[in-house]
Amino acid sequence: MVPRPVRSRRKHVIRLLAVPVTLALASVIGVRASPPAAAGDDASTSGADALARYERQTLTWHDCHGADGDETGAALDAVGAQCTDVTVPLDYARPAGRTITVAVARRTATDPAHRLGTLLVNTGGPGPSLDGVLAVARGIPPVIPHGSPAVAARYDLVGMDPRFFGRSTPLECGWPTGNFVGSANGAAVDRRSFDHSVMLAKDLAARCAGLRDRLPHASTRNVARDMDVVRSVLGEKRISYLGWSYGTYLGAVYMQLFPGRAQRVVLDSAVDPATWGPSPLRVTGAAAATAGLRDWASWAALRPGRYGLGSTTGQVLATVDSVRETAARRPLPVGQHRITAAMLPGLLLTAVDSDEAYAAFSAKVRVLRDAARGVATAPTPDLEEYLDLLASADVTPAFWFSAGTALRCADRAASRNPETYWYDIHAHRADEPFYGPLTRNITPCAFWPTDPAEPATVVRNDARALIVGASGDPSAPYPGQLALHRALTGSRMVTLRDAYLHGVYLFAGNPCVDTTVDRYLLDGASPTTDTACVRR
């Protein structure tokens, strides 16, 4: 997904918005699982015997709270969760070799007499997911006000930080924050900006060269294998699963690799399993972003007195076009910053369709409009934070920039020829004039120090699953949701119509969706046919 920085007060929705710019969890917990093999050991037993050692390891559970300021750990403790580390192979082809750890949090069912099993929750990103326990157990105010009390009562809730994220063994290439933000959010609007994108991507990839021993093993396939080790050490023959955004791909890969080991599976805001990788929004992202912009414009047109951007959808979009045209001629001065045409598409990716998000977006567009008109203006807080990130030379490990990119590069091979990206942008210039140069731009995977260790996972099976999504999702476009539905032939789909949201179950507060998912998780009752819910 196209990354977008967000304000710290929204940290619990970052991964659900497909943003790898995440905030810090606490420092790594000191208590470790009893390891089956020390890091650096040579392979000395058969693969099956070596892997069995991981599945039989003994875990040491402890409080989740780490250093001062560890909000996630403190919240996990408050709901009765405990944490541990599970040792897994770095390379599953050599299970007796080097090891890493993945962090796990568990809150046991509060109604043990009616316990249904274990529900592993992944909150997307990719990024840390221990707070998946909180999402279901008590909600994450104000985003998930109440969680799902019935589901929380009857399941052991488990969160797992994927390998190289959060409290798990890290993978950090030392990327300057501004370099990554500029690379991920820059659009190749002309040859000069494309060449700049190539330079940034090449620089970021080169900074990871010293981690060649880890990079090929950062894939979703290995995260899914780690999940299965966790399932085994928890003593479960089958495990239920709830995943949002990237978590839908992880869930689909798990079902593909381990048929019969998934019980009840909910995949919310699904990504296309055939395109996930270095450029997951290359094909459908521009169209979804354009539709999202139009939906916001309709909202802003109903409030002309407040924002002054126009009184019809067409007038509001014309205001945006005038900003684009001016930026193409000269940078827009906003406070002490200068905003170029290459920065605009990343800045003008709309958020989910809530009044709060659309109000903040409207204020930002108004600032850009004034700058285009030559009016001295200061950035909004959101815009200021983004521009500060873009100018930052600091390395921010808590944003998981390099780990997220490593995962995408390990999942699917990317073209190594920069000109293929420039040709792709140019070929779609007419039908994707604004967002295409962003969604089709080059990524560090074009220069990655290693190739994927395995082919991309082909998802195709008849496992049962409930797929939930919004028809206007700007971050996981609806065609990709349908693609996953077709790939999982045993699945049923619940669509929230006319909604431009990312993250529907619990997040949208829609009774139709929430009741349908709860009934499935609690009773195993999935809809007999695909169904639609109406936005309230």
C-alpha positions, 0 to 999 in steps of 0.5 A, a space after each residue: 500500500 502507499 504509505 502515509 504518515 499520520 499523527 501520533 494520536 492515531 497510532 492504533 489505526 496506522 496499520 489498518 490504514 496500510 501505513 508502515 509509519 508506526 509508532 514505538 512499542 516498548 523496548 524488547 522484553 527481557 524474558 525469552 522463551 526457552 530456545 530449542 537451538 542457539 543462534 548460529 547453530 549448524 544444522 545437525 538433525 533432520 528438518 522434521 526433527 529440528 522443526 519439532 523442537 520448536 513446536 515443543 518448546 516451553 514458554 515463559 509467560 510474564 507481564 507485557 509492560 516494558 519500559 516507561 511509556 509503554 502504552 501498549 504493554 500497560 494496556 495489555 496488562 490491564 486486560 489481563 494479557 501476558 506476553 512471551 517470546 517464541 523461538 522460530 527458525 530464521 530459515 525454515 529450510 534449515 530449521 536446525 540453523 540460526 534462530 530468531 524470536 517472535 513476540 506473542 501476547 495472550 489474553 485467555 477467555 474470560 468465559 472458560 466454560 464456553 471457550 471456543 479456542 484461540 483467535 489470533 489477531 493481526 492488525 495489518 500494516 505490515 507492522 506490530 500486532 500485539 494490540 490486536 488483543 486490545 482491539 477485540 478485548 476492549 476496543 481501542 478508543 476512539 477507533 474501536 469503542 467497545 471491541 467485541 465482548 462476546 468474542 473476547 469472552 469465549 476465545 483466547 485472544 492472541 497477538 503476534 508481532 511478525 518477525 522483524 517487527 515490534 518486540 520480535 527480532 528486529 530488521 533495521 537498515 538505518 533508513 533516514 526518515 525523510 528518504 523513505 517518506 520521500 521515496 514512498 510518497 513521491 510521484 514520478 510526474 516528469 522525468 526529473 522526479 522519476 530520476 529522483 525516485 530512482 536515486 532514493 530507491 537505490 540508496 535505501 536498498 543499498 543501506 540494507 546490503 549488510 542484512 543479506 542473511 535476513 532479507 530473504 527470510 522476511 516473507 509472509 510465508 515465513 510469518 505464516 510458518 511462525 504462526 503455525 509454530 505459535 499454534 503448536 506451542 499453544 497446544 491448539 490443533 486448529 486456530 481461528 484468525 482475524 486479520 485486517 488489511 495486510 493481515 488478510 493476505 497473511 491469513 490467506 497464505 496461512 490457509 494455503 500453506 496449512 490446510 485444515 489448521 484454520 478454524 474460523 477465519 475473518 479477513 477484513 479489507 482484503 488485499 489482492 493475493 495476486 498483486 501483494 508485494 513491492 507495488 500492491 496498488 499498482 493496478 487498481 490503486 489510482 482508480 480507488 484513490 480517485 474515487 476516494 477523492 471524489 467522495 471527499 469532494 462531495 462531502 466538502 461541497 456540502 460545506 462551502 461556507 466552512 471550507 470555501 472549496 466549492 459548492 458542487 463536487 465538480 467545483 471542489 475537484 476543480 479547486 484541486 486541479 488548480 492546485 495541481 496546475 500551479 504546482 506543475 509550474 512552481 513549488 507552493 510555499 507553505 510556511 517554511 516549506 516548498 511543496 512540489 508537484 511530485 509531492 502532491 499525489 501523496 499529500 492528497 490521498 484521502 483518509 477514510 470517510 469520517 467527518 473528522 478525517 474529511 475535515 482535516 483533509 479539507 483544511 489541508 486542501 484549503 492551505 494548498 489552495 491559498 498557497 497556489 493563489 499566492 496567499 501566505 499560509 501556514 501548514 495544518 498540524 497534519 501537514 506540518 508533521 508530514 513535511 517535518 518527516 520529509 525533511 528529517 534525517 533521523 533514523 526512526 526504527 519504531 516506524 518499521 520502514 525497512 522491515 515493511 519493505 523487506 517483507 514486500 520484497 521477499 514476497 514477490 520479485 520486482 522488475 530490476 529495470 527502472 525503465 519498466 516503471 517509467 514506461 508503465 507510468 507513461 502508458 497510463 498517463 491518460 487514464 491515471 493522470 494524478 495518482 498513477 505516477 504515485 502508485 506505479 512508481 519505482 520502489 527499493 525492491 527494484 534494487 534489493 540486495 537479495 531475491 525472494 527465497 521462494 516464488 510468490 504464494 499462489 492462493 487457491 483453495 476451498 477453505 471457509 472464510 468470511 471476507 468483509 470489506 467496504 465497496 469504496 475502500 481507498 487502501 484495499 480497492 474492491 477489485 482486490 477484495 473480490 479477487 481474494 473471494 474468488 481465490 478462496 472458493 469456500 468463502 462468503 463475502 459481506 460488503 458495506 456498500 457506498 463506504 470509503 473505509 478501510 477496516 470495517 468490522 468493529 471500526 465502522 460501528 455497523 451493526 449489520 457487519 458486526 453482528 454477521 461477523 460475531 455470529 460467525 466467530 461465535 456460532 460458525 454461522 456464515 451467510 449462505 450467500 454473499 451479502 451486503 450491508 448499508 452504511 448508517 
